[in-house]
Every structure is written in structure tokens, then in C-alpha cells.
Amino acid sequence: MENKKSLVLTLVLWFFLGSLGAHRFYLGYNGSAAAQLIMTILGWATMIVVVGFVPLVIVGIWLIVDLVLILTGRLIPADGSELC
């Protein structure tokens, strides 16, 4: 039995928890998901001294790119299967 990943669930995770890397964890990209999570946490933690603005902007741009990749079918599960 194949472990198929859902396109709808991927988009829901992207929309609600994207800055925490949830959609990337779901698809099996644990390294880049952890990077998104760490950048978001560090960004919010350092926002009081304005430095946090930079990682949050980077994560925001990354999320837009991820959305385009998901919708065009270029961000697929790490095991190479297709989103259904």
C-alpha cells in the first residue's frame, strides 16, 4: 500500500502552519522544514530589536515560492510520489 500525500492537506498546512514548515514536514523535507521553523522562531524572538524582520521576510518569500511550487506540481513528496 502506498502512502499517498494529499494536495488539499498540503495546502491547508501551508496556509495555517506554513511559517512553521508543517507542509514541508508533511511532504518529508525535514531539513528545510526545520530551517523554516527555526527562522520563524528566531525572527519572532528577535523582532523586539528589529533584527527579526529579516528572517521573517525570507520565510515569507519562501512561503510564496512554496505555494507556486505546490500548485505547479514541482514540490512533491520526498519519496517521489505524486500528490493526490
N, C-alpha and C positions, 0 to 999 in steps of 0.2 A: 504494500500500500504506500502510495506516495504521500509525502507531507506537503500538500499544496498550500500556498500562501494566497490570501485574499487581497485583491486590489482595493476593495472598499475598506477593509480593515487597515490596510497600509495608509490610505488617505485619511482615515479617521485618526489614526495615531499621529500622522504628520500634522494634522490640523490642531489637535488638542495638546499633544506632548512632543511635537517636533523639536523644539529647542532643547529637550532633554534627550534627544536621539532615539526615542521609542520606536519610530518607524524603521530605523537602521538596525536596532537590536532585533526587531521582529524579522527582518529580512536576513539576518545572520552576519551583518557587518559590525561586529562587536568593537573593533578598534576605532573605526570612525565614529560610531555611536558614542563611545566613551569620550572621544575628543569633543564632540558636541556638548555632551553633558558637563564635562569639566570646564569648557569655555563659558558655558552659560552660568554655572555656579560661580566661577571666578569673576565673570563680568558683573553679576549682581552683587557679589561680595565687595567688589572694589568700586562700585558705582558712586559711593559717597565721596570718593576723591576724583571722580570724573574719568579715571583710567578705565573703568569698567565699560565705558561706552564703546571702546574699540572691539573687544571680543564679542560684544552683543551685536554690533553691526556686522561683523564677519559671520556670526551664526545666522543672522537674518538673511544675508545674501546667500549663504549656503542652503538655507531652507527653500528659498525661491528656486535655486538651481535644482535641488532635490525634487521639488514639485514638478518642474519641467521634465526631469529625467523619469519620474514615475509615470507621468501622463503620456510620455512618448514611448514607454516600454524599455527604456535604457537602464533603469535601475531595477534589476530583477533580484530574486533571492540569490544569496551567495552560492547555493548549491547548483545554480544554473537553470533551475526550473522556471516556468513562467508563472506570472500572477494570473489568478483566475477570478 
